[in-house]
Amino acid sequence: MRKALLTFGGVMLAGLLALVLAAELSPPRPRGFTGELGQALPEIPGWTRREIPIAASSAAMASAQGILNFSQAKQVLYVRGSTQLLVYVAYWEPGKVSVVDAGSHNPDSCWVNNGCVRTERVYSVPGRVGERELLPYELGQYVVPNGGKQNVAFWHLVNGEPNRYEDQEAGWRNGLIGRLERLPLVWKDIRTYGLNQKNEQMFIRISSGARLEDLFADPANGRLFEALAPLGIYGDRKWR
C-alpha cells in the first residue's frame, strides 16, 4: 500500500513539474498595454496632483519591486477641495508574474497582514461614471493602524479582464502557509487562463476616506475618472 501511494505521489509530482515546465516554455502573449503609467495618471484641471513614493526609501522601493517584480508602478494623490483620492497602479508585462502571485498583493492580504482591519467587503461590483460602465471592481473598507478608515476599489486585470476574488475572500497569509492556502486558487487559474500563468496584468487601486460609490457617481469627479480610461477600467475601453 505504501509503495502504491509513493508511486502515485511520484506520478502526480512529475505531472505537476511537467505542467510548470510547459508553462515556462510557452511563448508570452503580445502586449496589449503599450503606454506609460505616468501618462495614464496625468494632471487634471481642477485637481492638485502629487506623486507619492510607493516605498519610503530607495532601498524599500527596490525590495518592493523585487517582491512584486512589476514592469511599471506609479502612485498619485489627487486633491480637490476636501476630496482626496490615492491612485496606485502596477503593471506586469507578459511573462513577468503568475496571476496568483500578482493577485495576492491586494488589500485583503497586504493591508490586513500589515495591521489594517477589514470592516466591509463586496465582490465584483458593477458601476458607472456618467454614461460609461466600469468593469466590475472589488470594493472594501479598511481601518488603518492610526484609526482612520480607507474605502478601496480595485481591479486586477488579466489580459484586460477582471480577475475574480470570491474564492479568496479572506485574503492570504505570508510564507509557506499562505502558499499552501493558495493552491486551490492556482488550479482555478489554470482552468481559467491555461498553463501559461504569466499573463499581462495590471492592478489599479483607488482609495479615499470618502465612499467610492459616491465618488464615481458625482459628476464633479468625472474628468478625473475619465482620465484613467487608458488603464482599461471601462467596459468599452480595452487595452487592445
C-alpha positions in Angstrom: 0.0 0.0 0.0 2.8 2.4 0.9 4.6 1.6 -2.3 1.5 2.3 -4.3 1.0 5.7 -2.5 4.6 6.6 -3.2 4.2 5.7 -6.8 1.0 7.7 -7.1 2.7 10.7 -5.4 5.6 10.5 -7.7 3.4 10.4 -10.8 1.4 13.5 -9.5 4.6 15.4 -8.8 6.0 14.5 -12.2 2.8 15.7 -13.8 2.9 19.0 -11.9 6.5 19.6 -12.9 5.6 18.9 -16.5 2.8 21.5 -16.3 5.2 24.0 -14.8 7.8 23.4 -17.4 5.3 23.6 -20.2 4.1 26.9 -18.8 7.6 28.3 -18.5 8.4 27.4 -22.1 5.2 28.7 -23.5 5.7 31.9 -25.6 4.3 35.0 -23.9 1.3 36.7 -25.3 1.9 40.0 -27.1 1.5 43.1 -25.0 -1.9 44.8 -25.0 -1.0 47.9 -22.9 1.8 49.8 -24.5 1.6 53.1 -22.7 3.4 54.7 -19.7 1.7 54.8 -16.3 2.9 58.4 -15.8 0.9 59.4 -18.9 -2.1 57.4 -17.7 -2.2 59.4 -14.4 -2.0 62.9 -15.8 -2.5 66.4 -14.5 -6.3 67.1 -14.4 -7.8 70.6 -14.4 -9.3 71.4 -11.0 -7.2 68.8 -9.1 -3.9 69.0 -7.4 -1.7 66.1 -8.5 1.2 64.8 -6.3 3.2 61.7 -6.8 3.6 59.6 -3.7 6.6 57.2 -3.4 5.5 53.6 -3.3 8.1 53.0 -0.6 9.6 55.4 1.9 13.2 54.9 0.6 15.1 53.7 -2.4 16.1 50.6 -0.6 12.5 49.8 0.4 11.4 50.5 -3.2 14.0 48.1 -4.5 12.7 45.5 -2.0 9.1 46.1 -3.1 10.0 45.8 -6.7 11.9 42.5 -6.0 8.8 41.1 -4.3 6.3 42.3 -6.8 8.5 42.1 -9.9 6.4 44.7 -11.7 7.3 46.3 -15.0 5.9 49.7 -14.1 4.3 51.2 -10.9 3.0 54.6 -10.0 1.1 56.2 -7.1 -0.5 59.6 -7.4 -2.6 61.6 -4.9 -5.3 63.8 -6.4 -6.9 66.5 -4.2 -9.8 68.8 -5.0 -11.2 70.8 -2.0 -11.9 68.2 0.7 -11.8 65.3 -1.7 -8.7 63.1 -1.8 -8.1 60.1 -4.0 -5.0 58.0 -3.9 -4.5 56.0 -7.2 -2.0 53.2 -7.2 -1.2 51.2 -10.4 1.2 48.3 -11.0 1.7 46.8 -14.4 3.3 43.5 -15.4 4.3 42.7 -19.0 3.5 39.1 -20.3 6.0 36.6 -18.8 6.6 38.6 -15.6 4.5 37.0 -12.8 1.7 34.5 -12.3 -1.9 35.5 -11.8 -1.9 34.2 -8.2 1.3 36.0 -7.3 0.2 39.3 -8.6 -3.4 38.8 -7.3 -2.3 38.0 -3.7 -0.9 41.6 -3.3 -4.3 43.1 -2.7 -5.7 45.0 0.4 -7.3 41.8 1.8 -3.9 40.3 2.1 -1.2 43.1 2.1 -3.1 45.7 4.1 -4.6 43.2 6.6 -1.2 41.4 7.1 0.3 44.8 7.9 -2.2 45.8 10.7 -5.3 47.0 8.9 -8.8 45.7 9.8 -11.2 44.9 7.1 -14.7 46.1 8.0 -16.6 45.8 4.7 -16.2 43.9 1.5 -18.2 43.4 -1.7 -17.1 41.4 -4.8 -17.5 42.1 -8.5 -19.3 45.4 -8.1 -21.0 46.9 -11.2 -20.6 50.7 -11.5 -20.5 53.6 -14.0 -19.1 57.0 -14.4 -21.6 59.1 -16.2 -22.8 57.1 -19.2 -19.8 54.7 -19.2 -19.9 51.4 -17.5 -16.9 50.4 -15.3 -15.6 46.9 -15.4 -16.7 45.1 -12.2 -14.5 46.1 -9.4 -13.6 44.9 -5.9 -14.7 47.1 -3.0 -13.8 47.2 0.7 -13.3 49.4 3.7 -10.2 49.1 5.9 -9.4 50.6 9.3 -5.7 51.6 9.2 -3.4 51.4 12.2 -3.8 55.1 13.0 -7.5 54.7 13.4 -8.6 56.2 10.1 -10.8 54.5 7.5 -10.0 54.0 3.9 -12.5 53.0 1.3 -10.9 51.0 -1.5 -11.9 50.0 -5.0 -9.5 47.8 -7.0 -9.3 46.0 -10.3 -6.8 43.2 -11.0 -6.9 42.9 -14.8 -5.6 39.8 -16.5 -5.3 40.2 -20.3 -7.6 43.2 -19.8 -10.3 41.3 -18.0 -11.1 41.4 -14.2 -9.8 38.6 -12.1 -12.4 37.3 -9.5 -11.8 37.3 -5.8 -14.8 35.5 -4.3 -12.7 32.3 -3.9 -10.1 34.1 -1.7 -12.5 36.3 0.3 -10.5 36.1 3.5 -7.2 37.1 1.9 -4.0 35.2 2.2 -1.2 34.9 4.7 2.5 35.2 4.0 5.1 32.4 3.9 4.6 28.7 3.3 1.2 28.6 4.9 0.0 31.2 2.5 1.4 29.3 -0.4 -0.4 26.2 0.6 -3.7 28.1 1.1 -3.3 29.5 -2.4 -3.0 26.0 -4.1 -6.8 25.7 -4.8 -6.6 29.2 -6.5 -3.7 28.0 -8.7 -5.9 25.2 -10.1 -8.8 27.7 -10.6 -6.4 30.0 -12.5 -5.1 27.1 -14.7 -8.7 26.3 -15.7 -9.4 30.0 -16.4 -6.2 31.1 -18.0 -4.5 28.0 -19.2 -1.0 26.6 -18.4 0.9 29.8 -19.0 0.0 31.8 -15.9 2.4 34.7 -16.5 -0.2 36.8 -18.3 -0.2 40.5 -18.9 -1.6 42.1 -15.8 -2.5 45.4 -14.2 -3.6 46.2 -10.7 -5.4 49.5 -10.2 -6.3 50.6 -6.6 -8.3 53.8 -5.7 -8.5 54.6 -2.1 -10.2 57.5 -0.2 -11.7 58.5 3.1 -15.0 59.0 1.1 -17.1 56.2 -0.2 -16.0 55.2 -3.7 -19.6 54.6 -4.9 -20.4 58.3 -4.1 -17.2 59.5 -5.8 -17.9 57.5 -9.0 -21.5 58.9 -9.1 -20.5 62.6 -8.5 -20.3 64.4 -11.9 -17.7 66.7 -10.4 -15.3 63.8 -10.4 -16.0 62.7 -13.9 -13.0 64.3 -15.6 -10.6 62.5 -13.2 -12.1 59.1 -13.7 -12.3 59.6 -17.5 -8.6 60.3 -17.4 -8.0 56.8 -16.1 -9.6 55.2 -19.1 -6.2 54.1 -20.7 -5.8 51.8 -17.7 -8.7 49.7 -19.0 -11.2 50.2 -16.2 -14.2 50.8 -18.6 -16.1 48.1 -20.3 -15.8 49.9 -23.7 -12.1 50.7 -23.4 -9.7 47.7 -23.6 -6.0 47.7 -23.9 -6.4 46.0 -27.3 
